Amino acid sequence: MSARPVSPVRRMRNSRLYPLLLLFALLLSCAEGEVYYRFQHIDKGRWYHDSTMQFHMDSLKLQAGERYDFSIEISTNGAYPYRDVWMQVTHNLTDTLLQNDTLHFRIADDYGRWLGNGLGGLNQLSQPLFRSLPLDTASRYVIKLRQVMDADPLSGIEKIGIKVTIHQPE
C-alpha cells in the first residue's frame, strides 16, 4: 500500500489553517481567569495632568470567596522620553472610601531597553497593583489613573488600562 501524494492546493489550504488555529488557541489561553480588561486611549499620545482615566468595574462578574490580582497596563510609543512614569491611583478596592496611592511605573531598564513586549514601535507593559485581593460582590468599584510627572502633556503614552484576573496561588 503506497501513500498518496498531497496535492499542492490542499497543502496550501492546510498551511493557511494551522497559523489561524494557533492564533485562536493563543487568544483563548490569554483570556484565562480574566474578569475585567479595559483600555482607554490617550488622545494623540499626549497625557495631560488634568486627564484622569476612569475605570468602573461591575461586581456582577465577581465570584464570592475568590481573590483577585490587579495590574495597570500601559502602552507607549517610541516618542516616550523617560524610562519611568509616576501616576496617582485613586480607588475604592480596599475600602468604601476612595484612597490615593502613588505608583512608580518603570518602563525601561538602566540601559534604556524597553521592558515588556512590543511590536512596530509600540511597547506594552504590565505593572502589578494588588495581589490576592478579596472583593465584595455587592460593590461597584472605581479606579482612576492620573499622570503626575513634571511634563504636561506627557508625550508617548498611547493607552492605559486595568486588568483584573482571578488570583492563582503559587
DOVOLO-736767 format. One record per residue: residue in three letters; y, x, z of N, C-alpha, C in turn. Coordinates in steps of 0.05 Angstrom, whole numbers, plus 5000, padded with zeros to 4 digits. Layout:
// DOVOLO-736767
<r ALA <Y X Z> <Y X Z> <Y X Z>> ...
***
This chain:
// DOVOLO-736767
<r MET <4977 5017 5000> <5000 5000 5000> <5025 5018 5000>> <r SER <5042 5014 4981> <5066 5031 4979> <5091 5015 4987>> <r ALA <5110 5029 4998> <5135 5016 5007> <5153 5011 4982>> <r ARG <5166 4987 4982> <5184 4981 4960> <5210 4995 4965>> <r PRO <5223 5005 4944> <5249 5017 4948> <5270 4996 4954>> <r VAL <5289 5003 4971> <5310 4984 4978> <5331 4985 4956>> <r SER <5339 4961 4946> <5359 4960 4925> <5386 4970 4935>> <r PRO <5402 4982 4917> <5429 4992 4925> <5447 4970 4935>> <r VAL <5444 4946 4924> <5461 4923 4933> <5454 4916 4962>> <r ARG <5429 4915 4968> <5420 4908 4996> <5428 4930 5015>> <r ARG <5425 4955 5007> <5433 4978 5024> <5463 4976 5030>> <r MET <5479 4969 5010> <5508 4967 5013> <5515 4944 5033>> <r ARG <5502 4921 5031> <5506 4899 5049> <5500 4907 5078>> <r ASN <5477 4921 5081> <5469 4930 5108> <5489 4950 5120>> <r SER <5499 4968 5103> <5518 4988 5113> <5544 4975 5122>> <r ARG <5551 4952 5111> <5575 4938 5120> <5569 4922 5145>> <r LEU <5545 4912 5148> <5538 4895 5170> <5536 4910 5196>> <r TYR <5524 4934 5196> <5520 4949 5220> <5546 4956 5235>> <r PRO <5567 4966 5222> <5592 4971 5237> <5604 4946 5249>> <r LEU <5601 4923 5235> <5612 4898 5247> <5596 4890 5271>> <r LEU <5570 4892 5271> <5554 4886 5294> <5560 4904 5318>> <r LEU <5564 4930 5312> <5571 4949 5333> <5598 4943 5345>> <r LEU <5618 4936 5328> <5644 4928 5338> <5643 4903 5355>> <r PHE <5628 4884 5347> <5625 4859 5362> <5612 4864 5389>> <r ALA <5591 4881 5390> <5578 4888 5416> <5597 4903 5434>> <r LEU <5613 4920 5423> <5633 4935 5438> <5654 4917 5450>> <r LEU <5664 4898 5435> <5683 4879 5445> <5672 4862 5467>> <r LEU <5647 4853 5465> <5635 4837 5485> <5631 4853 5511>> <r SER <5623 4878 5509> <5618 4894 5533> <5644 4901 5547>> <r CYS <5666 4903 5533> <5692 4909 5545> <5702 4886 5562>> <r ALA <5695 4862 5556> <5706 4839 5570> <5689 4831 5594>> <r GLU <5668 4847 5600> <5651 4840 5623> <5666 4841 5649>> <r GLY <5665 4819 5664> <5678 4818 5690> <5708 4813 5690>> <r GLU <5720 4811 5666> <5748 4806 5664> <5755 4777 5673>> <r VAL <5775 4775 5690> <5783 4749 5699> <5811 4742 5687>> <r TYR <5827 4763 5684> <5854 4760 5674> <5862 4785 5659>> <r TYR <5873 4783 5635> <5882 4806 5620> <5904 4797 5601>> <r ARG <5929 4804 5609> <5953 4796 5593> <5971 4819 5589>> <r PHE <5984 4820 5566> <6004 4840 5559> <6030 4825 5553>> <r GLN <6052 4839 5557> <6078 4830 5548> <6090 4852 5531>> <r HIS <6099 4846 5508> <6111 4866 5490> <6140 4871 5499>> <r ILE <6148 4896 5497> <6175 4905 5504> <6190 4905 5477>> <r ASP <6212 4890 5475> <6227 4887 5451> <6237 4914 5441>> <r LYS <6229 4922 5417> <6237 4946 5403> <6230 4971 5419>> <r GLY <6211 4969 5438> <6202 4993 5453> <6224 5003 5472>> <r ARG <6242 4986 5481> <6265 4994 5498> <6265 4975 5523>> <r TRP <6256 4986 5545> <6253 4970 5570> <6277 4975 5588>> <r TYR <6293 4954 5592> <6317 4954 5607> <6311 4949 5637>> <r HIS <6329 4959 5655> <6326 4955 5684> <6324 4925 5691>> <r ASP <6340 4909 5677> <6341 4881 5685> <6319 4864 5671>> <r SER <6301 4877 5656> <6279 4863 5643> <6255 4864 5661>> <r THR <6250 4843 5675> <6227 4841 5692> <6204 4827 5678>> <r MET <6181 4840 5676> <6158 4828 5663> <6142 4812 5685>> <r GLN <6138 4786 5680> <6125 4769 5700> <6098 4760 5689>> <r PHE <6078 4761 5707> <6051 4752 5701> <6043 4732 5722>> <r HIS <6035 4708 5713> <6026 4687 5731> <5996 4683 5728>> <r MET <5982 4686 5749> <5953 4684 5748> <5944 4658 5762>> <r ASP <5929 4642 5747> <5919 4617 5757> <5893 4623 5773>> <r SER <5892 4613 5798> <5868 4619 5815> <5844 4602 5807>> <r LEU <5846 4584 5788> <5823 4568 5780> <5801 4585 5768>> <r LYS <5808 4609 5757> <5788 4626 5745> <5775 4644 5766>> <r LEU <5784 4643 5790> <5773 4660 5812> <5748 4647 5824>> <r GLN <5731 4663 5834> <5707 4654 5847> <5709 4659 5877>> <r ALA <5702 4639 5893> <5703 4642 5922> <5684 4664 5931>> <r GLY <5693 4680 5950> <5677 4702 5961> <5677 4727 5944>> <r GLU <5689 4727 5920> <5689 4752 5904> <5713 4769 5912>> <r ARG <5711 4795 5905> <5733 4814 5908> <5741 4823 5881>> <r TYR <5767 4830 5878> <5777 4836 5851> <5792 4863 5850>> <r ASP <5791 4876 5827> <5806 4900 5822> <5829 4894 5803>> <r PHE <5852 4904 5809> <5876 4900 5793> <5885 4927 5782>> <r SER <5894 4926 5757> <5905 4950 5745> <5929 4942 5727>> <r ILE <5947 4961 5725> <5970 4958 5707> <5964 4974 5682>> <r GLU <5967 4961 5659> <5962 4973 5633> <5988 4978 5619>> <r ILE <5992 5002 5609> <6017 5010 5596> <6011 5022 5569>> <r SER <6027 5015 5549> <6023 5026 5522> <6050 5039 5514>> <r THR <6048 5065 5507> <6072 5080 5499> <6069 5089 5470>> <r ASN <6092 5096 5459> <6092 5108 5432> <6101 5137 5434>> <r GLY <6102 5151 5412> <6110 5179 5411> <6138 5184 5420>> <r ALA <6155 5164 5421> <6183 5167 5429> <6187 5168 5459>> <r TYR <6166 5163 5475> <6169 5163 5504> <6175 5192 5513>> <r PRO <6198 5197 5526> <6207 5225 5531> <6197 5237 5558>> <r TYR <6183 5222 5574> <6176 5232 5601> <6145 5234 5603>> <r ARG <6136 5247 5625> <6107 5248 5630> <6099 5228 5651>> <r ASP <6117 5212 5661> <6111 5192 5681> <6130 5169 5679>> <r VAL <6125 5148 5694> <6143 5125 5696> <6141 5115 5725>> <r TRP <6164 5107 5735> <6166 5094 5761> <6172 5065 5757>> <r MET <6158 5048 5771> <6164 5019 5768> <6161 5005 5795>> <r GLN <6176 4984 5797> <6175 4966 5821> <6155 4944 5815>> <r VAL <6137 4940 5834> <6117 4919 5831> <6122 4899 5853>> <r THR <6128 4874 5846> <6132 4852 5865> <6108 4833 5861>> <r HIS <6095 4826 5884> <6071 4810 5882> <6067 4793 5907>> <r ASN <6050 4773 5905> <6042 4758 5928> <6011 4758 5931>> <r LEU <5999 4780 5924> <5970 4783 5924> <5958 4786 5952>> <r THR <5973 4798 5970> <5962 4803 5997> <5976 4786 6019>> <r ASP <5994 4769 6011> <6008 4752 6030> <6020 4729 6014>> <r THR <6029 4708 6027> <6042 4686 6013> <6070 4692 6005>> <r LEU <6082 4712 6019> <6109 4721 6012> <6108 4743 5992>> <r LEU <6129 4745 5975> <6130 4767 5955> <6134 4794 5969>> <r GLN <6120 4814 5961> <6123 4841 5972> <6130 4860 5949>> <r ASN <6146 4880 5956> <6154 4901 5936> <6140 4927 5942>> <r ASP <6130 4939 5921> <6118 4966 5922> <6130 4982 5899>> <r THR <6131 5008 5903> <6140 5025 5881> <6115 5041 5872>> <r LEU <6111 5041 5846> <6087 5054 5835> <6096 5077 5817>> <r HIS <6083 5100 5821> <6088 5123 5803> <6064 5124 5784>> <r PHE <6070 5122 5759> <6051 5119 5737> <6052 5145 5721>> <r ARG <6032 5162 5723> <6031 5187 5708> <6020 5182 5680>> <r ILE <6035 5191 5659> <6028 5185 5632> <6018 5210 5617>> <r ALA <6027 5234 5625> <6018 5258 5612> <6012 5279 5634>> <r ASP <5995 5298 5627> <5989 5320 5646> <6011 5341 5647>> <r ASP <6007 5362 5662> <6028 5383 5665> <6033 5398 5639>> <r TYR <6015 5396 5620> <6019 5410 5594> <6029 5391 5572>> <r GLY <6036 5366 5580> <6047 5347 5561> <6026 5332 5544>> <r ARG <6001 5335 5551> <5980 5320 5537> <5979 5291 5548>> <r TRP <5979 5272 5531> <5978 5244 5539> <5952 5237 5553>> <r LEU <5953 5223 5574> <5929 5213 5588> <5922 5186 5576>> <r GLY <5898 5177 5580> <5890 5151 5569> <5879 5154 5541>> <r ASN <5880 5132 5526> <5869 5131 5499> <5891 5124 5479>> <r GLY <5889 5135 5455> <5909 5130 5436> <5899 5131 5407>> <r LEU <5914 5118 5390> <5908 5118 5362> <5933 5111 5346>> <r GLY <5939 5127 5326> <5961 5121 5308> <5988 5122 5322>> <r GLY <5992 5140 5340> <6018 5143 5353> <6022 5125 5378>> <r LEU <6003 5108 5384> <6005 5092 5408> <5984 5102 5429>> <r ASN <5992 5101 5454> <5974 5111 5475> <5973 5089 5497>> <r GLN <5949 5082 5506> <5946 5062 5527> <5933 5075 5551>> <r LEU <5943 5068 5574> <5934 5079 5599> <5932 5058 5620>> <r SER <5912 5060 5637> <5907 5040 5659> <5912 5054 5685>> <r GLN <5928 5041 5703> <5934 5051 5729> <5924 5032 5750>> <r PRO <5905 5040 5767> <5896 5022 5788> <5918 5013 5806>> <r LEU <5919 4987 5813> <5939 4976 5832> <5926 4969 5858>> <r PHE <5905 4953 5857> <5889 4946 5881> <5859 4947 5874>> <r ARG <5843 4954 5894> <5814 4954 5891> <5802 4936 5912>> <r SER <5782 4921 5904> <5766 4905 5922> <5784 4886 5939>> <r LEU <5801 4872 5926> <5820 4854 5939> <5809 4825 5939>> <r PRO <5806 4813 5963> <5797 4785 5964> <5820 4767 5958>> <r LEU <5815 4746 5942> <5837 4727 5935> <5829 4699 5942>> <r ASP <5849 4683 5948> <5845 4655 5955> <5843 4639 5929>> <r THR <5824 4622 5926> <5820 4606 5902> <5839 4583 5900>> <r ALA <5856 4578 5921> <5874 4556 5920> <5903 4565 5918>> <r SER <5908 4590 5911> <5935 4601 5909> <5943 4606 5880>> <r ARG <5969 4607 5876> <5980 4615 5850> <5993 4642 5854>> <r TYR <5983 4662 5839> <5992 4690 5843> <6012 4698 5821>> <r VAL <6031 4715 5829> <6051 4725 5811> <6053 4756 5815>> <r ILE <6056 4770 5793> <6061 4798 5793> <6084 4803 5775>> <r LYS <6105 4817 5785> <6128 4824 5770> <6131 4854 5768>> <r LEU <6136 4864 5744> <6139 4893 5739> <6167 4899 5728>> <r ARG <6180 4919 5740> <6207 4927 5731> <6208 4957 5731>> <r GLN <6218 4969 5710> <6221 4998 5710> <6245 5007 5727>> <r VAL <6241 5029 5742> <6263 5039 5760> <6269 5068 5754>> <r MET <6266 5075 5729> <6273 5103 5720> <6304 5104 5718>> <r ASP <6314 5129 5716> <6343 5133 5712> <6352 5123 5685>> <r ALA <6335 5126 5665> <6342 5118 5638> <6343 5088 5635>> <r ASP <6365 5078 5623> <6367 5049 5617> <6381 5046 5590>> <r PRO <6366 5039 5570> <6338 5030 5570> <6319 5054 5570>> <r LEU <6294 5048 5577> <6273 5067 5577> <6258 5064 5550>> <r SER <6261 5084 5533> <6250 5082 5506> <6221 5091 5505>> <r GLY <6206 5079 5486> <6179 5088 5481> <6157 5071 5495>> <r ILE <6165 5051 5511> <6145 5033 5523> <6142 5009 5504>> <r GLU <6118 5006 5493> <6113 4985 5474> <6105 4959 5488>> <r LYS <6087 4961 5507> <6078 4937 5521> <6068 4944 5549>> <r ILE <6067 4924 5566> <6057 4928 5594> <6040 4904 5601>> <r GLY <6020 4909 5616> <6002 4886 5622> <5988 4889 5649>> <r ILE <5974 4868 5656> <5958 4866 5681> <5930 4860 5673>> <r LYS <5911 4874 5686> <5883 4868 5682> <5869 4864 5709>> <r VAL <5854 4842 5711> <5840 4836 5736> <5810 4833 5729>> <r THR <5794 4847 5744> <5765 4846 5740> <5751 4841 5767>> <r ILE <5727 4831 5765> <5711 4827 5789> <5703 4855 5799>> <r HIS <5706 4860 5824> <5700 4887 5835> <5670 4892 5834>> <r GLN <5664 4916 5824> <5636 4925 5822> <5632 4947 5842>> <r PRO <5617 4942 5864> <5613 4963 5884> <5599 4987 5872>> <r GLU <5607 5010 5881> <5596 5035 5870> <5570 5043 5883>> 
***
